[in-house]
Amino acid sequence: MEEKKLEKAVALRYDREIDEVPVVVAKGRGLIAERIREIAIESGVPLKEDRELADYLMALDLYEEIPPELYPVIAEVLAFIYQMDKKYR
């Protein structure tokens, strides 16, 4: 029987007035991941699925800044969120 891999979710915060770079503010697997997604949806925060990026971000500590090597990928996520926000507001 194949073991089902637990789903994961990571939430980032990037506020130019507070943060120099994006910061991990929540992360978890299973029920915690589900709750992170629910809160994002309830708050109108767009979701972006990227399992490889989630794996990298899960390795970071809470409130740890995103390392420079992930900046290009995070820039793509921020651009996606900006476009979604612009489209639906």
N, C-alpha and C positions, 0 to 999 in steps of 0.2 A: 504494500500500500504506500503510495507516494505521500510524503508529508507536505502539508500546505504551508507555504512560506507566509509568515505574518506580514501584513501590509504595514507600511510606515508613512509618516507624515512629518514634515518639518515646516515651521512657520518662521519667516524672516521679518525683521523690521528694518525699514530704512527711512529715517526722517532726517533730511539734510540739516535741520536746525540742531539735532541731537547727536546724530551718528556721522562719523567720518566715512564709514562703509557699512553695508548691511550686516546685521547681527542676528544670530539664531536666538529666537525668543521662546520657542516651544518645539518639542520633538517627542516622538513616541511611536510605539508599535501597537497593533491590535486595537483594543478599546480606546486607548489614548489617542491613537492616530485618527480613529473615527471621530472622536470628540473635537480634535483640532480641525478636521474638515467641517464638522457641523458648525463650529464657531465661525469659521471663515465664511461659510455660506450665509449664516444668519447676519453677519456683519457686512455682507456685500463684497467680500474680498475675492477676487478671481482665483481660481485654482489652476495650477499648471502641473501636469503629471510628467515626471522625469525620474525614473527609477535610479538611474546611474547618479544623477545629481543628489537625489535623496540619500543614497548610500554615503556619498562624500560628506554631506551635511550632518548626517547622523553621527559621524565620528567626532564632530565638534562639540565642545561643551556649551551649555546654555550661556547666553550673553557673550559668546566668543565672536570676535569679528571674523568675517569671511576672509580666508587667505588669498593673497594676490593671484595665485594661479587659478582661482575660480572666478575672478572678475569677469572674464569674457562670457562665461556661461550665465552668471548672475545678471550681467547687462542684458542678455537675451531675455531672461525672465522678467526683468524690470520693464523692458520694452513691450513684452507681451501684456503685462499688467496695465501699462499705460494705454495701450491700444484697446484693451477690453474696457477699461474705465471710460475712455473717450467714446467708445461705441455705445455703451449702455447708460451714459449719464446725460 
